[in-house]
Amino acid sequence: MTSPPPSSSVASGGDETIAGLHSDIIRTLILTRLDGPNLASTACVSSHLRSLSTEENLWRDICYSTWPSVNQPRIQKVISTFPSGHRSFFSDAFPFPDPQPLKLSVSSLPLATELISAVDIYYQGKPICSKVVETEASSDWFLSSPFRVDLFGPNDPASSSTSPIKYGSCNDGTWLKHLEENLSLSWIVIDVARKKAVNMSSERAVWVQRHWLTGDVQVRFGTVMEGDGRWGSSKDLVECGVVVTCGEIRNEGEGMHVREVNMRMEDMDGKGISGEESLVILQRVMESGRSRKGKGKGGKMKYQEFEESKRQRKQMNERNDRILDLICILSIFAVFGATCLLILSLYKPIFQTNCNYN
């Protein structure tokens, strides 16, 4: 018995392709299950999928699930002003900054007057802390002082409301390694006026250590960038570092909670970068192309290279200081010797006269 011939629609593939599916099925059963990168890739397949993949509600849900901190009225209002709403915001904030941003001429662009930081801390992939901080960036005090943004401090009630990090009995080295591998962070800086954003975190920790005095564990996330030529050599590097301080929970068994979180910018000498220079650097990173670096060791390796450059720079400065000190000492002896010779030359006739008289 022969099988019936395939229908013309199946033979032609009309109903077997994704284009044959109803838009509601694609939107509800397929697109809502994709993450941001895959949804962006889907939009490149066809004009039909692009029209479905660029809907605002899809990108809004992705942003809220990726960064719980942005689900806040103030942030929602700011994101609504971006060129493509949440899709533009995700495009800015998802890639982590390239360690060597493109060279741009920013001297003619106005500096940001207001920054918003949307911060999320994750433990084993689950958010344990989400907060938004607004920073007024136009005052003389901010522009001239070292750049620093505090998410909260040890005396802030928000620090005690963070989800605890529970852990079993283990030695100190194992626990620090555990935190390095399981604690991640996202720190999105938003320029309100220019409708731009950038994620300044390395996502994974670049180092973890226990403070020698307090016993708290400090987890550092660092992004290394090029400095601005207006303040020094364009070859100098700067680091945007975020330090998360975790303290032990007392009377609740073994565990920790986040006590303090802050972001600073430092040069290769370990000195704080001014607010004005930091705004220029942030602006350059926002305007430059960014690479979607893989998770894991990329940021840590770059940070280790930065630390090695700092160590070599410190050694060179110390060597130059020793040479300068030696030159100064020799100069002092030379001046002292020349002074003694001058005094002897001036008083020599007097000594000879006295000797002749006697």
C-alpha positions as a LaTeX table, in Angstrom:
\begin{tabular}{lrrr}
\hline
Residue & $x$ (\AA) & $y$ (\AA) & $z$ (\AA) \\
\hline
Met1 & 0.00 & 0.00 & 0.00 \\
Thr2 & 1.45 & 3.32 & $-0.97$ \\
Ser3 & 1.46 & 6.22 & 1.42 \\
Pro4 & $-0.53$ & 9.32 & 0.50 \\
Pro5 & 1.40 & 12.12 & $-1.15$ \\
Pro6 & 2.42 & 14.94 & 1.16 \\
Ser7 & 0.24 & 17.98 & 1.14 \\
Ser8 & 1.44 & 20.93 & $-0.82$ \\
Ser9 & 1.84 & 23.03 & 2.32 \\
Val10 & 4.07 & 20.46 & 4.00 \\
Ala11 & 6.01 & 19.76 & 0.86 \\
Ser12 & 6.68 & 23.40 & 0.35 \\
Gly13 & 7.52 & 23.81 & 4.02 \\
Gly14 & 4.98 & 26.59 & 4.49 \\
Asp15 & 3.55 & 25.40 & 7.82 \\
Glu16 & 6.75 & 23.67 & 8.96 \\
Thr17 & 8.81 & 26.87 & 9.21 \\
Ile18 & 8.77 & 29.24 & 12.13 \\
Ala19 & 7.22 & 31.85 & 9.87 \\
Gly20 & 4.15 & 29.64 & 9.67 \\
Leu21 & 3.57 & 29.85 & 13.42 \\
His22 & 1.18 & 32.37 & 14.81 \\
Ser23 & 2.84 & 35.48 & 16.23 \\
Asp24 & 1.28 & 34.89 & 19.67 \\
Ile25 & 2.84 & 31.40 & 19.82 \\
Ile26 & 6.29 & 32.75 & 18.89 \\
Arg27 & 5.97 & 35.59 & 21.36 \\
Thr28 & 4.59 & 33.58 & 24.26 \\
Leu29 & 6.24 & 30.16 & 23.96 \\
Ile30 & 9.59 & 31.00 & 22.35 \\
Leu31 & 10.73 & 34.59 & 22.78 \\
Thr32 & 9.81 & 34.81 & 26.47 \\
Arg33 & 12.16 & 31.87 & 27.17 \\
Leu34 & 15.23 & 33.54 & 25.64 \\
Asp35 & 17.85 & 35.58 & 27.44 \\
Gly36 & 19.10 & 38.93 & 26.16 \\
Pro37 & 21.94 & 37.76 & 23.84 \\
Asn38 & 19.77 & 35.03 & 22.26 \\
Leu39 & 16.84 & 37.40 & 21.82 \\
Ala40 & 19.14 & 39.88 & 20.09 \\
Ser41 & 20.39 & 37.09 & 17.79 \\
Thr42 & 16.83 & 36.05 & 16.99 \\
Ala43 & 16.05 & 39.60 & 15.84 \\
Cys44 & 18.68 & 39.18 & 13.09 \\
Val45 & 17.00 & 36.14 & 11.51 \\
Ser46 & 14.18 & 37.88 & 9.64 \\
Ser47 & 12.20 & 41.08 & 9.56 \\
His48 & 9.20 & 39.25 & 11.05 \\
Leu49 & 11.20 & 37.97 & 14.03 \\
Arg50 & 12.84 & 41.35 & 14.40 \\
Ser51 & 9.47 & 43.05 & 14.79 \\
Leu52 & 8.54 & 40.52 & 17.47 \\
Ser53 & 11.94 & 40.47 & 19.21 \\
Thr54 & 12.15 & 44.21 & 19.67 \\
Glu55 & 8.95 & 44.57 & 21.67 \\
Glu56 & 9.51 & 46.66 & 24.78 \\
Asn57 & 7.85 & 44.29 & 27.22 \\
Leu58 & 10.25 & 41.45 & 26.33 \\
Trp59 & 13.33 & 43.58 & 27.00 \\
Arg60 & 11.78 & 45.07 & 30.12 \\
Asp61 & 11.27 & 41.59 & 31.59 \\
Ile62 & 14.83 & 40.57 & 30.65 \\
Cys63 & 16.29 & 43.67 & 32.30 \\
Tyr64 & 14.25 & 43.12 & 35.46 \\
Ser65 & 15.25 & 39.45 & 35.70 \\
Thr66 & 18.93 & 40.19 & 34.97 \\
Trp67 & 19.22 & 43.21 & 37.28 \\
Pro68 & 16.50 & 43.38 & 39.98 \\
Ser69 & 17.74 & 46.85 & 40.96 \\
Val70 & 16.38 & 48.44 & 37.75 \\
Asn71 & 12.82 & 47.51 & 38.72 \\
Gln72 & 12.48 & 50.81 & 40.54 \\
Pro73 & 10.32 & 53.81 & 39.54 \\
Arg74 & 13.22 & 56.24 & 39.16 \\
Ile75 & 15.23 & 53.81 & 36.99 \\
Gln76 & 12.18 & 52.89 & 34.92 \\
Lys77 & 11.56 & 56.54 & 34.12 \\
Val78 & 15.19 & 57.08 & 33.07 \\
Ile79 & 15.28 & 53.93 & 30.90 \\
Ser80 & 12.10 & 55.04 & 29.12 \\
Thr81 & 14.08 & 58.00 & 27.74 \\
Phe82 & 16.72 & 55.75 & 26.09 \\
Pro83 & 16.49 & 55.61 & 22.26 \\
Ser84 & 15.00 & 52.08 & 22.25 \\
Gly85 & 13.99 & 51.89 & 25.88 \\
His86 & 15.00 & 48.74 & 27.73 \\
Arg87 & 16.60 & 47.24 & 24.61 \\
Ser88 & 19.06 & 50.16 & 24.44 \\
Phe89 & 19.69 & 49.91 & 28.17 \\
Phe90 & 20.44 & 46.18 & 27.94 \\
Ser91 & 22.78 & 46.76 & 25.00 \\
Asp92 & 24.73 & 49.33 & 27.06 \\
Ala93 & 24.77 & 47.48 & 30.39 \\
Phe94 & 25.17 & 43.82 & 29.46 \\
Pro95 & 28.64 & 43.89 & 27.84 \\
Phe96 & 31.42 & 44.50 & 30.31 \\
Pro97 & 33.80 & 47.35 & 29.43 \\
Asp98 & 36.81 & 46.76 & 27.23 \\
Pro99 & 40.02 & 47.28 & 29.26 \\
Gln100 & 41.33 & 49.50 & 26.45 \\
Pro101 & 38.49 & 51.73 & 25.22 \\
Leu102 & 38.66 & 53.52 & 21.93 \\
Lys103 & 40.43 & 56.85 & 21.74 \\
Leu104 & 37.78 & 59.54 & 21.61 \\
Ser105 & 37.76 & 63.30 & 21.61 \\
Val106 & 35.54 & 64.18 & 24.55 \\
Ser107 & 36.82 & 67.63 & 25.40 \\
Ser108 & 33.89 & 69.24 & 23.60 \\
Leu109 & 31.25 & 67.06 & 25.29 \\
Pro110 & 29.68 & 68.26 & 28.54 \\
Leu111 & 30.37 & 66.19 & 31.62 \\
Ala112 & 27.57 & 64.36 & 33.35 \\
Thr113 & 25.75 & 66.29 & 36.06 \\
Glu114 & 23.92 & 63.31 & 37.56 \\
Leu115 & 24.85 & 59.64 & 37.83 \\
Ile116 & 22.66 & 56.75 & 38.95 \\
Ser117 & 24.19 & 53.48 & 40.13 \\
Ala118 & 22.09 & 50.31 & 39.88 \\
Val119 & 23.88 & 47.61 & 41.87 \\
Asp120 & 23.10 & 43.91 & 42.24 \\
Ile121 & 25.09 & 41.36 & 44.24 \\
Tyr122 & 24.56 & 37.66 & 43.58 \\
Tyr123 & 25.51 & 34.58 & 45.57 \\
Gln124 & 25.46 & 31.31 & 43.62 \\
Gly125 & 23.54 & 33.07 & 40.87 \\
Lys126 & 20.77 & 34.37 & 43.13 \\
Pro127 & 20.45 & 38.08 & 44.05 \\
Ile128 & 21.13 & 38.80 & 47.71 \\
Cys129 & 21.34 & 42.59 & 47.52 \\
Ser130 & 19.92 & 45.16 & 45.08 \\
Lys131 & 20.07 & 48.92 & 45.53 \\
Val132 & 20.04 & 52.20 & 43.59 \\
Val133 & 22.18 & 55.22 & 44.49 \\
Glu134 & 21.88 & 58.68 & 42.91 \\
Thr135 & 25.00 & 60.88 & 42.75 \\
Glu136 & 25.01 & 64.62 & 42.10 \\
Ala137 & 28.11 & 65.14 & 39.94 \\
Ser138 & 28.18 & 68.88 & 39.23 \\
Ser139 & 29.35 & 70.33 & 42.55 \\
Asp140 & 32.89 & 71.65 & 42.99 \\
Trp141 & 33.36 & 69.27 & 45.91 \\
Phe142 & 32.56 & 66.22 & 43.76 \\
Leu143 & 34.72 & 67.34 & 40.83 \\
Ser144 & 37.79 & 68.05 & 42.95 \\
Ser145 & 37.53 & 65.19 & 45.47 \\
Pro146 & 38.59 & 61.57 & 44.82 \\
Phe147 & 35.80 & 59.67 & 43.07 \\
Arg148 & 33.93 & 57.39 & 45.47 \\
Val149 & 30.37 & 56.09 & 45.57 \\
Asp150 & 29.12 & 54.28 & 48.69 \\
Leu151 & 26.25 & 51.87 & 48.20 \\
Phe152 & 25.89 & 51.60 & 51.97 \\
Gly153 & 28.13 & 51.45 & 55.01 \\
Pro154 & 28.29 & 49.45 & 58.24 \\
Asn155 & 25.97 & 51.91 & 59.99 \\
Asp156 & 23.40 & 51.89 & 57.18 \\
Pro157 & 20.23 & 49.89 & 57.99 \\
Ala158 & 20.34 & 48.49 & 54.44 \\
Ser159 & 23.46 & 46.52 & 55.29 \\
Ser160 & 21.64 & 44.43 & 57.88 \\
Ser161 & 18.72 & 43.71 & 55.54 \\
Thr162 & 20.79 & 41.93 & 52.89 \\
Ser163 & 20.25 & 38.21 & 52.42 \\
Pro164 & 22.74 & 36.17 & 54.47 \\
Ile165 & 25.47 & 34.04 & 52.93 \\
Lys166 & 25.30 & 30.68 & 54.69 \\
Tyr167 & 28.23 & 28.30 & 54.70 \\
Gly168 & 29.24 & 25.13 & 56.43 \\
Ser169 & 32.29 & 24.38 & 58.50 \\
Cys170 & 35.43 & 24.87 & 56.39 \\
Asn171 & 38.88 & 26.33 & 56.72 \\
Asp172 & 39.60 & 29.96 & 55.89 \\
Gly173 & 41.31 & 29.29 & 52.57 \\
Thr174 & 38.47 & 27.12 & 51.30 \\
Trp175 & 35.88 & 29.71 & 52.33 \\
Leu176 & 37.70 & 32.55 & 50.56 \\
Lys177 & 37.95 & 30.45 & 47.40 \\
His178 & 34.26 & 29.63 & 47.70 \\
Leu179 & 33.36 & 33.31 & 47.85 \\
Glu180 & 35.60 & 34.12 & 44.89 \\
Glu181 & 33.80 & 31.55 & 42.76 \\
Asn182 & 30.23 & 32.13 & 43.95 \\
Leu183 & 29.92 & 35.85 & 44.67 \\
Ser184 & 29.31 & 38.08 & 41.63 \\
Leu185 & 28.39 & 41.71 & 41.19 \\
Ser186 & 26.88 & 44.08 & 38.64 \\
Trp187 & 27.38 & 47.85 & 39.01 \\
Ile188 & 25.63 & 49.78 & 36.23 \\
Val189 & 26.42 & 53.50 & 36.01 \\
Ile190 & 23.76 & 55.53 & 34.19 \\
Asp191 & 24.34 & 58.99 & 32.71 \\
Val192 & 20.86 & 60.47 & 32.98 \\
Ala193 & 21.33 & 63.44 & 30.65 \\
Arg194 & 23.08 & 61.55 & 27.83 \\
Lys195 & 20.88 & 58.44 & 28.12 \\
Lys196 & 23.86 & 56.11 & 28.34 \\
Ala197 & 24.84 & 53.30 & 30.70 \\
Val198 & 27.83 & 51.05 & 31.33 \\
Asn199 & 28.49 & 48.10 & 33.61 \\
Met200 & 31.69 & 48.89 & 35.52 \\
Ser201 & 32.01 & 45.57 & 37.34 \\
Ser202 & 34.33 & 42.72 & 36.45 \\
Glu203 & 31.39 & 40.48 & 37.38 \\
Arg204 & 33.70 & 37.93 & 39.00 \\
Ala205 & 36.00 & 38.79 & 41.87 \\
Val206 & 39.61 & 39.68 & 41.11 \\
Trp207 & 40.76 & 38.91 & 44.66 \\
Val208 & 39.35 & 37.90 & 48.04 \\
Gln209 & 41.09 & 38.39 & 51.37 \\
Arg210 & 40.33 & 38.61 & 55.07 \\
His211 & 41.04 & 41.93 & 56.77 \\
Trp212 & 43.85 & 41.46 & 59.26 \\
Leu213 & 42.28 & 43.69 & 61.94 \\
Thr214 & 38.49 & 43.30 & 61.75 \\
Gly215 & 38.33 & 39.75 & 60.41 \\
Asp216 & 35.84 & 40.82 & 57.73 \\
Val217 & 36.18 & 39.31 & 54.26 \\
Gln218 & 36.79 & 41.81 & 51.46 \\
Val219 & 35.86 & 40.83 & 47.90 \\
Arg220 & 37.15 & 43.10 & 45.14 \\
Phe221 & 35.73 & 43.50 & 41.63 \\
Gly222 & 37.96 & 45.56 & 39.35 \\
Thr223 & 37.86 & 46.94 & 35.82 \\
Val224 & 41.10 & 48.29 & 34.31 \\
Met225 & 40.91 & 51.11 & 31.74 \\
Glu226 & 43.16 & 53.65 & 30.07 \\
Gly227 & 43.61 & 57.01 & 31.77 \\
Asp228 & 42.82 & 60.32 & 30.12 \\
Gly229 & 45.61 & 62.24 & 28.41 \\
Arg230 & 44.53 & 65.56 & 29.86 \\
Trp231 & 45.77 & 64.54 & 33.31 \\
Gly232 & 48.81 & 62.49 & 32.38 \\
Ser233 & 50.20 & 59.98 & 29.98 \\
Ser234 & 47.57 & 58.23 & 27.89 \\
Lys235 & 49.50 & 55.01 & 28.48 \\
Asp236 & 48.77 & 55.11 & 32.22 \\
Leu237 & 46.03 & 52.77 & 33.41 \\
Val238 & 43.33 & 53.40 & 35.97 \\
Glu239 & 41.21 & 50.96 & 37.89 \\
Cys240 & 37.56 & 51.19 & 38.81 \\
Gly241 & 37.38 & 48.97 & 41.88 \\
Val242 & 34.33 & 47.82 & 43.83 \\
Val243 & 34.99 & 46.40 & 47.31 \\
Val244 & 32.32 & 44.27 & 48.99 \\
Thr245 & 32.93 & 43.79 & 52.71 \\
Cys246 & 31.25 & 40.77 & 54.30 \\
Gly247 & 30.96 & 40.40 & 58.06 \\
Glu248 & 30.07 & 37.38 & 60.14 \\
Ile249 & 26.52 & 36.99 & 61.42 \\
Arg250 & 26.54 & 36.73 & 65.18 \\
Asn251 & 24.20 & 34.44 & 67.11 \\
Glu252 & 22.88 & 32.94 & 63.86 \\
Gly253 & 25.29 & 30.11 & 63.24 \\
Glu254 & 27.87 & 30.10 & 60.53 \\
Gly255 & 27.28 & 32.72 & 57.86 \\
Met256 & 27.99 & 36.23 & 56.62 \\
His257 & 26.13 & 39.20 & 55.25 \\
Val258 & 27.22 & 42.15 & 53.13 \\
Arg259 & 28.21 & 45.03 & 55.40 \\
Glu260 & 29.71 & 47.63 & 53.12 \\
Val261 & 29.98 & 48.26 & 49.36 \\
Asn262 & 31.79 & 51.12 & 47.63 \\
Met263 & 33.29 & 51.99 & 44.27 \\
Arg264 & 36.51 & 53.99 & 43.77 \\
Met265 & 38.81 & 54.94 & 40.92 \\
Glu266 & 42.57 & 54.78 & 41.43 \\
Asp267 & 45.65 & 55.41 & 39.29 \\
Met268 & 48.76 & 53.24 & 39.05 \\
Asp269 & 50.20 & 54.87 & 42.17 \\
Gly270 & 47.13 & 53.89 & 44.21 \\
Lys271 & 45.93 & 57.49 & 44.43 \\
Gly272 & 42.25 & 58.36 & 44.07 \\
Ile273 & 41.17 & 59.85 & 40.73 \\
Ser274 & 39.25 & 63.11 & 40.98 \\
Gly275 & 35.55 & 63.25 & 40.22 \\
Glu276 & 36.14 & 65.36 & 37.12 \\
Glu277 & 38.67 & 62.94 & 35.62 \\
Ser278 & 36.47 & 59.99 & 36.54 \\
Leu279 & 33.54 & 61.51 & 34.67 \\
Val280 & 35.72 & 61.86 & 31.56 \\
Ile281 & 36.85 & 58.23 & 31.82 \\
Leu282 & 33.27 & 56.99 & 32.33 \\
Gln283 & 32.16 & 59.04 & 29.34 \\
Arg284 & 34.87 & 57.50 & 27.17 \\
Val285 & 33.89 & 53.99 & 28.20 \\
Met286 & 30.21 & 54.67 & 27.52 \\
Glu287 & 30.99 & 56.02 & 24.06 \\
Ser288 & 33.52 & 53.36 & 23.09 \\
Gly289 & 32.92 & 49.88 & 21.80 \\
Arg290 & 32.76 & 47.15 & 24.43 \\
Ser291 & 33.54 & 43.48 & 24.13 \\
Arg292 & 31.41 & 40.67 & 25.47 \\
Lys293 & 34.17 & 39.07 & 27.48 \\
Gly294 & 33.53 & 35.59 & 28.78 \\
Lys295 & 32.91 & 34.88 & 32.40 \\
Gly296 & 35.74 & 33.73 & 34.62 \\
Lys297 & 39.40 & 34.65 & 34.45 \\
Gly298 & 39.50 & 37.44 & 31.86 \\
Gly299 & 38.96 & 40.32 & 34.28 \\
Lys300 & 41.13 & 38.69 & 36.94 \\
Met301 & 44.06 & 38.25 & 34.55 \\
Lys302 & 43.81 & 41.88 & 33.45 \\
Tyr303 & 43.72 & 42.97 & 37.08 \\
Gln304 & 46.81 & 40.86 & 37.88 \\
Glu305 & 48.62 & 42.51 & 34.97 \\
Phe306 & 47.57 & 45.88 & 36.34 \\
Glu307 & 48.86 & 44.98 & 39.81 \\
Glu308 & 52.15 & 43.81 & 38.30 \\
Ser309 & 52.45 & 47.13 & 36.42 \\
Lys310 & 51.79 & 48.96 & 39.69 \\
Arg311 & 54.47 & 46.91 & 41.44 \\
Gln312 & 57.02 & 47.64 & 38.72 \\
Arg313 & 56.09 & 51.31 & 38.74 \\
Lys314 & 56.51 & 51.44 & 42.52 \\
Gln315 & 59.93 & 49.81 & 42.29 \\
Met316 & 60.99 & 52.25 & 39.58 \\
Asn317 & 59.78 & 55.22 & 41.65 \\
Glu318 & 61.61 & 53.92 & 44.72 \\
Arg319 & 64.78 & 53.47 & 42.67 \\
Asn320 & 64.47 & 56.98 & 41.26 \\
Asp321 & 63.91 & 58.32 & 44.78 \\
Arg322 & 67.06 & 56.59 & 46.01 \\
Ile323 & 69.05 & 58.03 & 43.12 \\
Leu324 & 67.61 & 61.47 & 43.81 \\
Asp325 & 68.45 & 61.15 & 47.52 \\
Leu326 & 72.00 & 60.15 & 46.62 \\
Ile327 & 72.33 & 63.11 & 44.27 \\
Cys328 & 71.04 & 65.43 & 46.99 \\
Ile329 & 73.51 & 64.04 & 49.54 \\
Leu330 & 76.42 & 64.36 & 47.12 \\
Ser331 & 75.28 & 67.88 & 46.27 \\
Ile332 & 75.25 & 68.81 & 49.94 \\
Phe333 & 78.78 & 67.45 & 50.42 \\
Ala334 & 79.92 & 69.25 & 47.28 \\
Val335 & 78.42 & 72.53 & 48.48 \\
Phe336 & 79.92 & 72.01 & 51.93 \\
Gly337 & 83.34 & 71.27 & 50.43 \\
Ala338 & 83.15 & 74.27 & 48.10 \\
Thr339 & 82.15 & 76.48 & 51.04 \\
Cys340 & 85.09 & 75.26 & 53.10 \\
Leu341 & 87.49 & 75.94 & 50.21 \\
Leu342 & 86.00 & 79.40 & 49.76 \\
Ile343 & 86.42 & 80.18 & 53.46 \\
Leu344 & 90.00 & 78.95 & 53.40 \\
Ser345 & 90.76 & 81.04 & 50.32 \\
Leu346 & 89.32 & 84.15 & 51.98 \\
Tyr347 & 91.12 & 83.71 & 55.30 \\
Lys348 & 94.43 & 82.44 & 53.92 \\
Pro349 & 95.94 & 85.96 & 53.49 \\
Ile350 & 95.01 & 86.80 & 57.07 \\
Phe351 & 96.64 & 83.64 & 58.34 \\
Gln352 & 99.81 & 84.39 & 56.34 \\
Thr353 & 99.94 & 88.00 & 57.64 \\
Asn354 & 99.63 & 86.82 & 61.22 \\
Cys355 & 102.31 & 84.26 & 60.68 \\
Asn356 & 104.69 & 86.85 & 59.17 \\
Tyr357 & 103.99 & 89.28 & 62.02 \\
Asn358 & 104.81 & 86.67 & 64.58 \\
\hline
\end{tabular}
